[in-house]
Structure formats: structure tokens, C-alpha cells
């Protein structure tokens, strides 16, 4: 039996933006810099829903810990995996790893809690969840595209940046493979 999988998200402008100085970010591309600017201006969360299990993450810092690697993780899950694929939310207070494996049209998800796991994840079940691969991939792609859309609205010249174009194209390619 398959579990259902969904990602929900929301954000709103902070009453007062957090300090943001582009000079503080060395060797990051324009897309990541814009993401950090977005996280300074907006507050919000995203939630991963697997049946009745709801895992809530803050945009800042949790989104920034997985955003760059997300296309690689999703690409690895477009076909059967030989070893688990890791999606690691490494921020102290989250410290949660998703171990993902694909066989045929199913993605199995299990969690590992690190030593600095937050209390919101302390009681996660030790179970392995099996979700339809198309639901899993579609939800993550939809979420990542929503983030790209808000980044583009925040900084319209991002559309001509190579890092933005590459990320967007990778998501579009994932959609066509899925």
C-alpha cells in the first residue's frame, strides 16, 4: 500500500527584514544570493505530508540547506536507485536526513535523526514510508518552481542569469522525465 505525499508552503513579508548584505556571501552564484535575500525579507514554512505525518520546516534556514542539491536528489530518483539518496536538513535544531530509494514507481522514505535534532522531529516513527514516485517528484518540483517564481519576482534580472536558467532547466527536464 502506498502512502500519499504532498508539500505545502507559505511565506509572507517580515515586518522588518533581517540584515542582508551581499558582501557576506562569498563565492555564491546569483540564484543562491537571491535566495538568501528572499529569506531575509520573507518568513514562512514548508511542510512535507506523508499520510498523517506532517514535517514542518522553516524557510530560513531549512530551505537554504537543501535548495542547491534538490535537483541532483530528484534526478537520482527518476530511475531505480542502487543505494539510498540523501536529502539532509543539517541545520542545528532540524538535523534530519531523508533516506530515499526508488524501485519501479515507488519511492521509499525513512528518516535518520542527528544529535542536534529538534524537538519537533524527536518522535518521528522509525517506519519506512512508500509513496508514488510521480507524487514525490511532482511535489518537490512544484515547490522548487514556486520558490524560483518568487525569486524572479523579487529580482527580475535573475531570468538572464546562468545559475537561474540552469536550475529552472533542470527542473523542467525532471518534469519531462517524470
N, C-alpha and C positions, 0 to 999 in steps of 0.2 A: 504494500500500500504506500502511495506517495503522500508526502506532506505538502501543503501549499506554501508558497513562498511569495513575499511581497516586500517592497521597500517603500516607506512613506517618508516625507521630508517637509520641512517648512523653515523659513527664515524671515527675519524682519530687521529693519534698520535698528541699530543700537541707539539709545537716547544720546549717548556721546561715544563716538568711535574710539576704539583702542588706539594707542600710539602705533603708528606705522611710519617707518622711514625706509624707503627703498635701499638706502645705503647700508642697512643692516643685513641685507641678503646678498651674499657673495656667491658668484657662480651659479645663479639660478636663471632659468630661461624666463621669457616674458609671461608665459602661461602660469608658471608657479608664482611669480611675483604678483600677478593679478589675483591669483587665488588668495595669497596672503593679505592683499589689500582688501579683498572681499570679506575675509574672515575678521579683519579689523573693523569693518563698517557694519557687518551683519552678525546677528546672533541667531542661533537656531539649532535644529537637531535633525537627525535622520534615524529611522528605526527599521530594523530587519525583523520581519514577522515570519515565523515558521510555525504554521498552525496556530496554537495558542501561546507560543513563546514569543515574547517581544523583547528585542535587544535594542536599547536606546543609546545612541551615541551623540555627542555634541559635535557640531560642525567644527568648532575650534576646541581642541586640537585634532579630534579623531579623523576628520575628513582629510586634513593635510598629511596624516601619516600613511594613508593608502592611495591617495589620488594619483600620484605618478605611476605607481606599479599596477593600478587597476586594469589597464588594457592588456598588460602581459598576463596577469592572472586569468582574465576572461578568455584570452586567446588560448591559453593552455587547456581550458575547459571546453573547447569547441570539438574536441575528439576524446576518445578514451585516454585516460592517464595511466602511466606506468607506476607513478609514485604520487603521493598526495601533493597538492599545490597549496602553498601557504599564503594566507591573507592575514597579516599581523598588524593589529592595532597596538602599537608599542608604548603609547603614552602612559606614564605612571597614573594609576587610577583607572585605567582601562585594562591594559596589559592582557589582551585576549587574542588568541590565534584561532582563525578558522582553518581547519584542515579539510581540503576539498578534493574529491576524487570523482571522476566521471567514468561510468560504464554504460554504454549504449545511450539511452535517452534519460539517464538518471544521474544526478549529482548527489553524492553523499557528503554530509557536513557533520563534522564533530569539532568540539572546542577544547582548547587547552588554555588553562588559566595560568598566568605567570605569577611571580612572587608579589608583584605590586598591583594585583587585580583589584578593581574597585568593588565596593560592597554591592553595587547593582548587578554584578556578574558572579558574585561569590557562590550563589546557589544554583548555577546552571546545571542542568542534568548532564550526566555522563553519557547520554544516549547519542546514537548516530541517527541523523535525520536524512531521509531520502526525498529529494524534490525533483520535479521535472526539470531537465536541463534547460529547455526553452524558457520556462518561467524564470529560473535563476538568472540566466544570461540577459533576458529581456529586461528584467527589473534593474539590474546593475547598469545596463546600457542606458536605460531611460533616466535613471538617477544621474549618471555622469553627463548625459546630454543636457539635463536641466541645469546642472552646475555650469557647463560651458555656456549655455544661453545667458545665464545671469552674469557671467564674467564678461561676455561680449557686450551686454547692455551697460555694464559698468565702464568698459573701456573698448569703444567701438573699433579703434585701430588694431585691436588684437586680431581681428579677422585676417589681416595681412601678415601676421607673424607666423614663422615656420613652426614653432612649437605648438601653437594653437591648431594650425592646419593639420599637422601630423597627428595630434591627439584625436581631433574630430574625424579624420580619415580612418584611423584605426578603429574607432567606434562604428563608423559606417561599414567598414569591412566586416566587423564582427556581426553586425546585423544581417549582412548578406549571407554569411556562413551559417548563422544560427538558423 
